[in-house]
Amino acid sequence: TKYALQIVGASCQEEGCFSHIALLEDNKLRFISASPTEMLNALKVLEIDLKTSPKKSIAGRAIITGQSQNIPDVRSDPDYITARENIHSQLSVPLKVGNRIIGVLSIEHPKSAVFGEEDVYNIELLAAQAAVAIENAHLYEETKRRAEHLEALRSTTLAITSPLDRDTLLRAIVQQ
């Protein structure tokens, strides 16, 4: 997320801006990363259900519509949820893997109308790369879990098929 800030030329310490990534899980936003990192704790307390919450958030709207949301004045946006009082602009870009939306990358800034078309384009490129990296990490974890499961099945099969008496066989099955 700090790269998103660098792309748009923002300095968080000097300007008070921040960026974050939220993943879509069971129609809810789950914030997984933020820059600066202390913003993550503030964001994690937000419970945004895209089906039932009265305010969907600008990030949530990017997920729902599948379109980037460049909001020059968040204070006039009915979906804006305040994470920091000094924020005026927000850019939220959906994270897409093919046609599937897995989350959103957002940047919030204290200056009004700070994001231009080039910023939107560049953050959309970054979001595309981030989506692929996140999806690859999920696939890796899923593959790892399946390999562990298959290894447990293999070990159980070996224990069952080896020549053992009935009691030893039952103990081996329980241990596996």
Helices and strands as residue ranges (DSSP letters): H 2-7, H 12-15, E 18-25, E 28-35, H 38-44, E 48-49, H 58-65, E 69-71, G 74-76, E 89-97, E 100-109, H 117-161, H 166-175
